[in-house]
Amino acid sequence: MTAVDAPAPQAARAAGQTGAIHALTWLAVRQIRRGAIVVIVLAGGMSAMVATTYASTVGDTMDAAALAALAENPAIRTLFGQPVALDSAGGFTVWRTGTVLAVVVGVWALLAATRITRGAEDAGHWDLLLAGRIPLSTVVMRHATVVVTAALFTGVSTAAALTATGTPAAGATLHGAGVALVGVFFAAAATLAAQIFPHRAAASGATVALLGTGLLLRMVGDGVDGLGWLRWLSPFGLTAISRPYHDNRALPLVVLALASSALLVAIPAAAAHRDVRGGWFAPRTGRAPRLRLLGSIPGFALRRLLGPLTGWAAGVGVYYLLIGLLAVSMTDFLADNPRFADLAAQAGFAGLGSVEGYVAAMFVLLAIPAGVFAAVRVAATATAETDRRLTLLYAGPVTRLRFLTAETASTATGAVTLTATAGLATWIGARSIGAPLHLEAALAGAVNVLPIAALCLGAAVFALGWLPRAVSLVGSLPAVGGFLLQAIADSTGAPHWVGTLSPFTHLAPVPDLAPNWTASVGMLITAGAVAAVGAIGYHHRDLRT
Amino acid sequence: MDAFAVRTVGLIKRYGRLLALDALDLAVPAGSVFGFLGPNGAGKSTTIRLLLGMARPTAGYARIFGTDAQDVRVTHRSLAYVPADVALWPQLTGAETLELLGRTGPGVDRGYRDELVERFALDVSKPGRTYSTGNRQKVALVAAFATRAPLLVFDEPTSGLDPLMEREFQHAVAQARERGQTVFLSSHQLAEVESVCDRVAILRAGKLVEVADVANLRRLHRSQVEVTFAGTAPQLDGVPGVEAVERVGPTRLRFTLTGPPAPALRGLATADVTALTIHEPTLEEIFLDYYDEVSR
């Protein structure tokens, strides 16, 4: 090649490279856009809703003494974070929605990041891509950048919603930045984990554990006076000590941004020296066979359940152990501060003054993990079908109905185990601080949410039969959608019938009150009918193998 | 038991507006090794999915040993299947996968399975995710052969195997035939089909274009004939079955022959033929003829 004609091919190469990067960005965007839109809308919508209804729900009930009592109570601080500016709509919104929103954005970002990086690589979707001229580290970074950008948009959406509802711009910006940075941090951590671990499940699991630890550090740091410094070690803690609408401290967020940047910088380094479809930890290349639970279709369904169930039970168990440990502190506080008990009653949590009333209110929330667990398990079956892992089993003398029954029964067993674990953990927590809570009462309260989990299972089976691409979304709807619907209907004064569409409206606060048997049986029958319609669809459709 | 291992009548499958399979009538006699050929997208895998009850027919029906293919509880007791692209549970080792398939499948001859593991040189201690394409195929092949099911359905089972394993596969198919098992083999490896199959069906654009014994199929198709003669050239104009007559030298002639050779031999008798070679077409050449027809 001569010096004269060298520039032309170089220019062409550069143009080609730009085109390739654009195509790569578009590939990543296509894979996360639906979920990203949901999270971005949720972040803005939730913040706007709470901020606009602040005057009607909280309004003048807050005086200085009440606020001081709230801020001093370690149980309140542990569960909901330290309340710092409840006298303003913005501060109240941060306290009420901040942690939930940060967890939602963080979990979404980490799952999206591992799905489109390690998941796509595991499934072999990247083989052709990486045979092209774009190196692995560029492909990984491009995907990470897209998830990070989506996380930043959740922050923009939060800040815009809070500014539009008239709260001070400085606080709104700081809170939005906090939410966004939590998302960025976990997107970066998950992408890094996806370079280290050779499978998607391990990468997701490690990052979820990191998120859980971060949440726990925030709770302990908020709840125990001497350990406040622990919050500097947790993304959730850092957003808490930035104190939006109060001190508006930028330094903690700068620390979080630096930590996220460090993770992002480490990704290309970690990706550069590994094999495609490999990680830093090599998978085991051989082991002795473990033949337990391989003898039948139901046995195998159970075998596949055990690993995920252990993870879910550990997470739910730790949370409800904490709920039990805080029982006395929380109920004493509410008994001493009737204004907050009134406020809680307005929000649908009546009877918080007694231990049983308090755990009953907390058990209502258990319907969400139990329902999502059921949906996610059925979605895993749908994925196994698409990935052709089930093909050889379908080629055996097993009817689809029998197969579906085994999957559904194992998932239901898992949901029962999960709720029982929560009940047991609450009881252990409550007993260890001497709170008056019977084991039967704790278990009754926990399993009382099973009808909602059954609705989720029924909806997921329905989707498996008729909408197999949307199993986790449709399956989560009764629990997550129902909860949001009830919350929105309660706080916006929507017509009564809107609220009754939510299964949560029909859930009795057990063990504080007796179970609502009529509603529970009704929900179980509905769940069974919906599942039966799903089974018909599953029997008649073509398998997606 | 029905005389036909597989029988389809007017089998139609539509995916939306796409007609994947157009009124397929197929009969596979029990005990035969049946080759199922066709270009990509001809409908071979769709047919197999219908035979296994994994897809539902738009019209018509498929029967396995006389039982409707949708009744998988009955039909799958007498068949074993190896898909084109085998996916295994990533966390199960080869041994665990074989145990699962053996215990949920139509039964297993454990002794034979161990022998097959040995013959296919399969390391069963490795987890599914670490297997190569060929090794995943070996796991599925060992599981299928070890069932001793009366019908073995193979969808391109050897695409990832090396020649040594390919030979093992053909050996195992021959053993299955000796035992009276029926083998339904969809494959692009025409040499393999030619060496193991008794009968072949050729599918094109969802329609069956040919079903014949492998030997007859050759006879139905053009052979290349080359003759060397002394003196005047033989008169072959207008002889039935003779086409593309070509003079390749002063005393040599080449032509293609379709159908029975008697008229051509009578024509050749008019000259002093000193040498005669007849080259029968390979399955590959026959198949390429069909390919050409598709592209035309």
Interface residues (C-beta under 8 A of the other chain):
Chain A: D122 H199 P283 R284 T285 G286 R287 A288 P289 R290 L291 L294 G295 S296 I297 F300 D387 R388 R389 T391 L392 L393 Y394 A395 G396 P397 V398 T399 R400 H540 R541 D542 L543 T545
Chain B: R49 L52 M54 A55 R56 V72 R73 V74 T75 H76 R77 L79 A80 Y81 P83 D85 V86 A87 L88 W89 P90 T93 A95 E96 E99 L100 L101 R103 T104 G105 P106 D123 V124 S125 K126 P127 R129 T130 A140 A143
